[in-house]
Amino acid sequence: MTALLEKSLIKSHPLSDIADKVVSGKRLSADDAIRLYQSDDLATLGALGEYARRAKAGPGRESYVYYIHNMHLNPTNFCAETCRFCSYANPDERSRAYRWSVDKVLTEAHRGAKLGISEIHMVGGLHPSCDLNYYEEVLRRVKTELPHIHMKALTAVEIDYLSRLSKLSFEETLIRLKEAGLDSMPGGGAEIFDDGVRARMKVKKTPASVWLEIHGLAHKVGLKTNATMLTGIGESPEHKVDHMLRLRQQQDLTGGFMCFIPLKCYYEGTDIKDEVTEPSESDLLKDVAISRVLLDNFPHIKAYWIQLGQELAQLALSFGADDLDGTIMEEKITHAAGAKTPLQMAKDQMERLIAEAGYQPVERDTVYNVVRVSSLTPAVVPPLAERSFAAVRP
Ligand code: SF4
């Protein structure tokens, strides 16, 4: 890695001034980030991301890559909104809409608990009968029957909806849910903050300012949260940089984001494929590397294997990601939109993927406490500069 960074620091290199900033811990500007997006020097982008990841990890943890043993629960796939990029808004999907009873959610939670999960990630569509009382009951019962399970649940979009249904403020809604057992919030629903992209995609829900306000309030009441960015919906590099900088600003103010997760749109069941550009694998790796160097106040960057697939997720670890997400029993949202990745991964398989990529697998809890350092030894892999990116779709 040092050799790579030295290469990127050669004064004649077009990114050497940005590399200097990364090495000296100086904050990158919007212009810096856009120049990184304009570069096709994947080896240098990866080296910068890797450098920033190691610096952020702290002594003794430079090679740590985290995963969690968790399950996803989606209590309903009905949504009152009509975002064009989402298969939940598709009439066919609506005709197959389901809404789980509280008992059904608990049955699923117990199934996960028997397999030893430590976290339930619970998100869903906006269903008028899945109101604040419904989620309070779900949370209370999980916490009563399975007190050791961490409930990471309800995106800012769902909090916004529940608060409108119950006519309570965002803060009151968050406090009620926290008292019922909510432990943290996922980062979904951020999409791309730019108003123009959102208008074209008919995103009427939760504008950027409200999404950020709800996360800020969650941090204020003691809930840690994550943040996402959805690509492949007609955004430009400038929109992505703007999105990340708004997150960085919010983190400066309230400090409760744990992890940033770049996501890509899947198009099955949507009508947008012909009017947007699908991100290439090279674009996805750039999102990982650039988010790592730009979001200097985010502790972790996730390579979401369920979307990237296992090989690209492994490569993303060399671009600055330090988290592969979870074992994820039966993910539904990305698969409803056409993802062909597996629905779940066993712990030993997750650890093997991380070790094969040259990193130390570490099982974590939701808030990144170390649960167990794997006994697997990281493989020795060649540095990025010596690897071919021929297999990466440009
Ligand atoms: S993206 Fe979210 S709010 Fe929009 S239709 Fe899908 S589930 Fe509903």
Boltz pocket constraint, residues with backbone or C-beta under 6 A from the ligand:
constraints:
  - pocket:
      binder: B
      contacts: [[A, 79], [A, 80], [A, 81], [A, 82], [A, 83], [A, 86], [A, 87], [A, 88], [A, 89], [A, 124], [A, 125], [A, 126], [A, 157], [A, 205]]
      max_distance: 6.0
